[in-house]
Amino acid sequence: MTSSVIVGEDEEDSFTKPLGRLSVFYYGVGHMLNDITASCWFTYLLLFLTQIGLSPRDAAIVMLSGQVADGFATIFIGELIDRFGHFKIWHAAGSLLVAISFSSVFGGCLPCSILHSTSLTIETLSYSTFAAIFNIGWAATQVSHMAMVNCITLNSTSRVALTSSRNAFSMVANLGLYAIALVVFGVSKADTKENTESQYRWIAYSCITVGCCFVIIFLMGTNEPRLRINLRESNRTRIPWAYWFRKILYYQVAMVYLLTRLVLNVSQAYLAFFVIDDLQMAQSAKALIPAIIYICSFVVSVMLQEIPWNGKRLKAYYCAGGIIWMFCGVSILLLPRSINSFMYAISVFIGIANALILVTAISMQSVLIGSELGGCAFVCGSLSFLDKMSCGLALYVLQSHQSATSPQVDVNIQHSFNFSVTRYGLGLVPAVCSFIGVVVTYFMELDSTILKPLCQPLLLE
């Protein structure tokens, strides 16, 4: 079964022409609210919950509840978008839900205040509930925004440019979070539970304010994709799920996307723990090292949008990023505390690798979808479902063993360190996932069509 977009020759030609700077810019900023809150989520949630008294296992339950809710929401929302369209409405509704619920995740236990209770069980249930609500809104915004790429243009190079722009602004969002965190942590002290909650509440409010400003820019500057409207008028508006399940490429792209998200999310969740607990670096390092990673990712993401893309280049760049991450993972596993400053150099290569694998992995979805726009939201939703479930389970398993004692291992006779869960989470898991991702990518068969690059450079004068 195949479907096509029924349009006139002139209109179809307009959909294959390269996009201009403003179109790519407006689309790229549309995920800023999701990105800045997700960065806070994966970087500080486990740290925040353990600082206010929850056990590592309870903190992992809160994280897992959000990931599970997010995973199932992506499937359900993806199906609704494929049936009814209206990407911008779903995006706006999801953003509103994110803005309302995110402050409740980091703003303290509301039911505890109402019930005047200090029960850890009630705290865990409260945080888990708000985490689930936040992730449902996050899923609605993510799926609608990702699926829009394929309905804005049929030009494969412009599709990669849109993805690259989104990734570039994701790096901006992450840097914005760490700038906010540095200010908040610098002007206030977390000497009590109430002060800790106050710190993260201000971070949450600031993130929401910044993110919502960019959501407004996106909604005002981006039109509802005409490709989707034309498709609905063709009476072939939806492709059954079974169509995708019969394609080998679907499973290959799903595996690569899942592994890529595991690399990024697990490493981000344990980066601060590793820098402070394992390497015993200065407190400023837990903001400086992530900042270096995201600056490097931003630069690479901007550079990637100028490349004329085809299937072979997608595979080559993904494999390059995966191999870089493998070397970084091994370096982290073997990095002794005595030369912890080497972590700054490792972070440069992590940033480069993150941009390479994320941009190309998401772009592989567009290659898979092609012009089959009646199922674009399902593809994005189903792959995101696998991502959320796998990341949630991986973090739960790792965090559940966080308190376990680790054996001492001698390195170069004079130095010793712990093979801790944190070190495994930041080094071993991303390295193994990168290796498997490279192997799967190598055997992919992707379309090799080369289309013209952007008619104007993105973000560059």
N, C-alpha and C positions, 0 to 999 in steps of 0.2 A: 504493500500500500504506500502510495506517495501522495503528497499534497503540494500545491504550488500557490503562489501569490498571483492572483488574476488582476493585472493592471495594464494600462496602456503602455505603449513602447516608450513614450517620453517620460511617463511617470516612473516606469521601471528603471529607466536609465538614471533618473535622479536618485533612486535608491542604491545604485551601484557606484555612484560618484563618491569620491573621498569627502569626508566631512571637514568643515571649517573649525577654526579655533574655538569660537564661542560655543558651538554645539557640544564639543567635547568637554569644554570647561564646565558648562552648566550641568552636564550629566555627571561629571567627576565629583562635584561637591555634594551630590545627592545622598551619599552614604556617610557623610561626616558625623552625623549624630550617632548612627550605629557604631561607627569606628571608634569614636572617642569613648563611648560608654563601654564597648567591648574591650578596649584596651585597659580601662580601669577594672573591668570585670576579671579578666584573666591575670592582670598584674597584681591587683590588691585584694581581691575578694577573700582568698584563702588566708592571706596575711591579716586582713581586717577581722575576720571571724575568729581566728585563733587569738588575736590580741584582746578581744572583748570577752574571752573566756570559753568559747566553744572548743571541743576536742577536735583533733585533726579529722577523725572519722565523721563527726557531725558536720564539720565544714565541708567535707567531701560530699555528704548527703545533700547539702544546700546546692552545691555546684552541679551535682548529678540531676537534681530535680529540675533545675533550669535547662540543662542540656536535653533532657528527655522531653520536656514541654516544647522546647524549640524544635526538636526533631520531628515530632508528630505534627506540630503546627505547620511546618514547611510543606509536608505532604498534603494536608488538608487545604491550605491556602493556595498552593500551586494548582490543585485541581479546580478551585473556584476561579482563579485568575484565567486558566485556560478556557473555562466555560463562559465567563462573563466579561473578561477583559478589565478595563479601567485601572491600568497600572498606577496612575497618579493618585487615585482615591485610596487604593490599598497602601500606597506609600505614605500618604498623609495620615491615614488612620493608625498605621503601625508606629509612625513617628510620635503621634500624640500619646499613644499608650506607653511607649518607651519613656517619654518625658515625664509622664505622671508617675510611673512605677519605679523608675530608677532611683529616685531619692529615697524611696521607702526601703530599698535593699540596703543602702549604706546609711540610712538615717536613723538607725536604732530600731528596737523592737516595739512597734506600735501596740500590738495586743498586750504586751507586758506592761506598758504604761497604763492602758485602760483597765486591766485586771489587777494592777499593782502586784505583779508576780515577778519573781526572779528565777522561775523554773527554766532550766536549760532545754527541756523538752518543748516548752511553749516557744522559746526563742528559736529553736531549730525549725519548728513548724512554721513560725511566722516568716522567717527568712526564706524558707523553701517555697512558701506560697507566693511571696512577692518576686522571688527569683523566677518562678514559672510564668507569672503575669508579664514580667519584663521581657522574657525570652519569646513569648508569643507575639508581642508587639515587634520585637526585633526581627522575628522570622518574616512577618508580613512586609516589613520594609526591605529586608534583604532579598526575598524572592522576587518581589515586584521590580526592584531596581536591577537585579541581575538579568531577569528575563527581558527587560526593556532593550538591552544591547542588541538582541537579535531582531527586534522589531523596529529599531531606529534606522538600520542600514543593512544592506546585503553585501557591502564591501568588506571582505575579510580583514584587510589591513586596518580599516577604520574601526572594526569591531575590536581588534587588539588594542588600538589607540584608546578607545573608550575604556577598556579594562585597565590599561596602563594608567590612564588619567585617574580612574577610581582608586587604583593602588597608590598612586602618588599622593592623592589627598588623604588616603588612609594613613600614610606616613606623617603627613602634616597633623592629622588628628592625634596620632600617638605622641608626637613631639609636643603638641599643645597640652595633652594630659600631663606629661612629665614636667612641663613648665609650670602648670597650675599646681602640681603636687609639690614642687620645690618651694614655691612661694608659701603654700599652706603649711608644709612641714617646717619651714623656716621661721614663720611668725608665731606658731603655736606649739605647745608641748603636749604630748600624749601621756601625761603622768597618771591619769585616771581613766576609767572606762568611759565616763561622760565626755572627757576631753578628746578621747580617741574617736568616739562617735561624732563629735562636733567637727573634727578635722575632715573626716570622710564625707560628712554632710556638705561641707563647703566645697569640697572637690566635686561632689555629685552635682550641686547646684551650678557650679561654674561650667562643668561639662555640658549640662543640659542647655544652658544659655548659649554657649558657643555653637553647639550642634544645631539648635533650632534656627539660628540665624542662617546657616548654610542650607537647611531644609527649605526655608522660605525662598532663597535664591534659586534653588533647584526647581521648585514648583512654579515660580514665576518665569523662569527662563526656558524650561523644557515643555514642549507640547506633547500631548498624548500621541504615541507613535502611529503614524498613518498606515504603516504596513499591517498592523494588527486590525485596524478598522477595515481595510480592504479585504483582509482575510475573512473577517466575519461576514462580509457581504457576499463572499463566494459560496456560502452554504457548506463549507468544509472547515468548520471552525475548530474542531478538536480531533486530535489523534489519540486512539486508544492506547492505554498503557502497554498492552501486549506488543504493540509495534516496536517500542523501544527495547523490550526484553528479548526480542529476537535478533537484536544487533550486537555483535561481538564488541564493537567499538564502544557501546554504552557501558559495558562492564569494565572495559579497559580505562575509559575516562573516569568512571566512578571510583575505581581503585586508586588511580593517580590523584584525583581530587581529595579523596579520603586521607591518603597518606600525606599529602601536602598540608592539609589542615592539622593533622596530628603533629607534624614537624613544627608548625608555627605556634599552635596553641599550647602544646605541652611545654615547649621550650620557653615560651613567654611566661607561663605560670610558675616555672621554677627558676627563672633567671635571678630574680631578687633574692630568693632563698639561697641560691648557690653563691652569689656574690658576697652576701653578708655572713652566712653561717659556715659555708665550706671554705671560702677563700679569706674570710675575715677582713674584707676591704673596708674602706671608710664608708659611712652612711651615704655620702654623696654619690658613691659608685652605683647604687641601685637606681639612680636616675640618669647618671652620665652614660653608663654602658648601654642601657636601652636607647638613649638619645642618639648615640653613635650608630647603633643598628638601624634606626629609622631614618637618620640622615642619609646613610649610604643607600638604603632601600629607595628613598625618594629620588636621589640622583639617578640611580639605575632605572627606575620606573619612567622617569622623564626621557631618558635616552632611548628606551625601548620603543617608544611611540614613533620614532623616526624610521624604523626599520620596515622595509617591505616584507610582509610575513607570508610564509607558506608552511605546509605541513612539516617539511624537513627541518625548517628553522625552529619551529615550535619544539620539535623533538630534541634538536641539538641544544637549544638554550635551556630546556628543562634538565636534560642530562648534565649539562655543565653546572647548573645550580645544585643538583643533587650530589654531584661528586664533591663540590666545594663543601657542602654540609657534612658529608662523610668525614672529610679531613678535620673539619671543625669539631665534630662529635668526638673523634678519637683524641684530639688535642684537649678537649674539656675533661675527658675521662682520665687523662694522664697528667693534667696540670697540677703541680704541687703548690702548696700555699706560699712557699718561699719566693716564687716568681709570679705572684698573682697579677702583677701589672701587665703580664702578657695577655690577660683577658681583654684588654683594650684593643689589641691587634686582632684577636679572634673575632671580636664583635664587628669589626669592619667587614670581614669575610662573611659573617653570618648575615649582615644586612644585604650584601650583594646577592648571596644565595637565596635569601627570602624573596627578594624582588623577582629573581629569575624564575623560581619554581611557581610562585603564586600567579604572576601575570600569565605565564604559559599554561598552567593547569586550568585556570578559568577560561582562557581562550580556547582550550581544547573542547570545552562545552559548546562554544559557538560553532566550531567545526563539526561537532556531532549533530547539532541542531540544523545547521545549514539554512535552508529555506523552509524547513518543516515547522512553521511558526505556531501551528495548532497545538504543539506539545512543549513549547519552550519553557513554560512555567513549571510543568511537571518534571522536566529534566533537572532544572535548577533546584526545585523543591526536593526531589528524591535524592539527589546528590548531597544536598545540604542535610537531609535527614541522616544519611550515613555518617556525615561529618560530625554532627552534633552527638549522635549516640556513641560513636567510637571515642570521641574526645572526652565525653562525660564518663564513660566506663574506664578509660585509661587513667584519667585524673583520680577517679575514685579508688582504683586499685593502688596506684602509687601513693596517694595520700593516706590510705588505710594502713600502709606500712611505714609511714613517716617516722614513727617513734621507735622503730626497730633498731637494735644496735647493729652496727656495721663493722666488719673486720678491718684491722689495720693492714695496709699494704705498703711495703717498702719500695721506694723509687730512688734509684741512684744512691742507695745505701743510707745517705744522710737525711733523706726526707721521707716523711710518711703522711698519709692522708686517709680519710675514710671513703670507701666506695659507698656513699650514702644514696638514699632514694633520690635526693635532690640531684646528685651527680648523674645517676642513671636517667632521670627525667630530662635533664638538659643535654646530656651527651649521647647516651646509648640509644634511647628511643628515637630521637631525630635521625641519628646515623643509620639505624636499621631501616626505618621508614623510607629514608632517602634512597638507600640501596635498592629496596624492592620497587620503589617508584621508577627509578632509572631502568631497571630490568623490564618492567611492564611497558614503559614508554618506548623502549628500543624496538619492541615487537609490534607497535601500533602501525596501522596503515591510515595516514591522514592525507586529506586532499592537498595536492601540491600546487594549486593554482596561485599565481602571484598577481596581486592587484596593486594599483598605484598607491603610494603613500598619501598621507594627509596633504591637502592642498596648502595648508599653513602649519607651521610648527606649533606644538602645544606648549604653552607656558613659557615660551622663549621668544624674545624679540629678534 
